[in-house]
Amino acid sequence: MSGYIAAWRALPRRQFAALTVLAVAVALANVDQPYPAVAPLQHIPTVLLILAAPPLLRRWPLSNGAVWSVAAFFLLHTVAGRWTYSNVPYDAWAHALTGHTINELFGATRNGFDRLVHLSFGLLAIRPVAEVMRRHAGSGVRASLWTAFLFVGAVSALYEIFEWTLTMMVAPGLADDYNGQQGDVWDAQKDMAIAMVGAAIGWVMEMFRARRGNTAP
């Protein structure tokens, strides 16, 4: 236990802040939880990440930017876990602020928050994965970025399979809410495709940073 506490204390201030913000977000997301049956499925991975991050970062350090990239993705996932992906009330928020809805602006007919999270996964995963490959596997910039790009594709496919399997085992009656399919039989394929779009954007951004000599935090 003392070693675990020491790992928390050894975190750089900004990384400690990222994990603290994420922990607070998970706690707040479960206050008067509107979908208690599926909430544990949504939030357990985030809690495990928070608990495992300090010793992992002590053993394999990452930059502040890479850690915040991971935290930002899981913050979006935590918001989705509060209402489930299909029911995040972003249109109600937008209407309260502007008098208009986001779906109305883009002509959308479905809740698109799940697409945003998949896009963000691709975009935000590139930096930490590429950094792991450079710092701890000895890869060059191009090799690390290609590995990160392929990582997004592989994890996206595995996640869709895992998501379906877990839902069928634990809460089959809530599959549509948990998976965010919204009646679209091609939802999984679209999710994977948009994650790859995000990865492509992230790849370009990281290549630009590398050419500027800014691969450090």
Phi, psi and omega in degrees: 000320180298323178294323179292317178297320179297324178296321176296316182292333182279351181295139171302150186306316183291328178285322173300318179297319180298315180291325179293315178300318180294319179296317178297319180298318179296318179298314181293326181295341182256008174281122183050049183303121183284343181230066186297336182292327182251353182303316180300323178299326182282318193263340181302316179301323180293316178298317178298321177298313181301317182291323185275339188300314184302308178294326178294317180289332175291322180280320181232083185299149175228165178287162176301320181297321180293318180294319178292331175298315178295315181298320180298318178297315182289336173295316177298318179297324179294319175300314179297323180293337178294314185249358195071153187300327184281349190234015178297122189275050182294330178294321178294321178297313181297320181294321179295327182275322190238346185084002179229161179251156179291319179298322177296319180298319184261000180068030182273152181242001180230162174289120187260012184296326179296324177295320178300317182293320178294319175300317181294325177302310179299316182294316188273344181280335186301311184297307182296320181292316178298323180293320175302316181295321179287314186285321193241355177236358175075019181282154172281176184299309183296316180297321181294322180289321177294321177298317179297319179298314179292327177301316180300315180297316182293314181293323178299315179293315180295323180295318180298321178292315180297317181300314179296314182296315181298316182296318180295330181278321190259314186216067183300330180289346182248021185302317184293321179293313184291316183281340180072029184290323181054038176080004182265112182292342179260017184301315182299316180295320179294321178299316180295319181296317183288331174296321179291327174297314177300319179297321179296319177296315179297322178300313180297317180297318181289326176295321177296317178298318181295321180291335175275000181073030186241052180271354178278180179304000000 
